[in-house]
Amino acid sequence: MSGLLNAMEGFAVIGIVILTGYVAARMRIGGPQAQKVLNHFSFFISSPCLMFATLSKQELDVIFHPSIIVAFTSALAVAVIFFVLNRIFFHMDAANATVGCLNSMYLNSNNIGLPVAKYILGNPGLVAPILVMQQALFTPIALTALDISTSGKASAKKILTQPLHQPLLIGSLGGILISWISSRVGTFVVPNWLFDPIEMIGESAVPMILMAFGMSLRGSSPVAERKQEREATFTVVFLKNVIMPVIAFLIAYFCMGFRGTVLYGCVVLAALPCGQNVYNYAARYNVGMQFARNGILFSTLSSPIIIAIVAVLLG
C-alpha cells in the first residue's frame, strides 16, 4: 500500500508542475512565445541529453530485457486498432491520425514511469526497455510520418535520412553506444566533466515539457468542441489505459510465460498514461495539438485508477 501511495505522489508532482505552467501562462510570464520556446528547447536539446544520460548508465541486459517484446507488441496492437477505427469512424488526415496512434501507444515512461517502477515495482530500471523502444523505434517512425504528412513531400532519401535529423534518437543511440563501450572496457568511459553538464541539461527536459503542457491549457476547452474529436479523444484514452494493459497481460502471461514480479511489471507499465512527449511532437509540427493535449490530460487523470486496480489484482 505504501508503494501505491508513493506512486500517487508521483502523479501529484506531475500535476503541480503542469499547474505551474498554467499559472505562468495566466500571468503571461515569458510572453506569448514562452510555450513554443520551452517545447523547442526540450525537443532539440534537453530531451536528447536526458536520453543519453539515462541510457548510457544502464546495463545492456536491462535495456534489452525480454519484457520489451510485451511493450512493443501491446503498443503496436493499440496503434493498429486506432488506425482501423480512424479509417472507419473518425476519418482524420494522416498527421492527426499519427498523433492519435501516438496517444494510444506512447507511455509516459520517464516522469511517471520512473516513480511507478521505483515505488510499486521496486526497480526503476524496468522502464529502460520502454525508453529504448519508444525513442529508437516509435518516435523516428512517427516523426517521419508527421514530417512527410505536414510538408507534403515524400522520397526514399527523405525517409531514410529522417532518423538522422531526430535529436531524441541520436541521444538514445549515443547512450546505448556508451553503455556498450563501458561494458566492454569495464568502467564508465565518459569523464565526469563532460557527463555532468549533459545530465544537468537533461534534467530540465521533464519540467519544461510539463510546464509547456500546462501553458497549453490556458484559454482552451478541456474537451474538443466537435463530437468526432471528443469521440476520438476518449477512444485513445480507453485504448491506452484499458486495452493496452489487457493486451500486455495476455502476451506476458500466455506467450512469454512471465509470472510474479515480471508479469506485474509488464501490466503496470502498460497502464501508464500517455507521455507528454506526444504533445511536444504535435507542437513541433503544429498539428493535432488539442487532440494530443486532451488525450494526455484524460489519460493522466484516469491512469492512477487503472494502476490501483492492477495493483489489487496482481500485486
Order of alpha helices (4+ residues) and beta strands (2+ residues): alpha-alpha-alpha-alpha-alpha-alpha-alpha-alpha-alpha-alpha-alpha-alpha-alpha-alpha-alpha-alpha-alpha-alpha
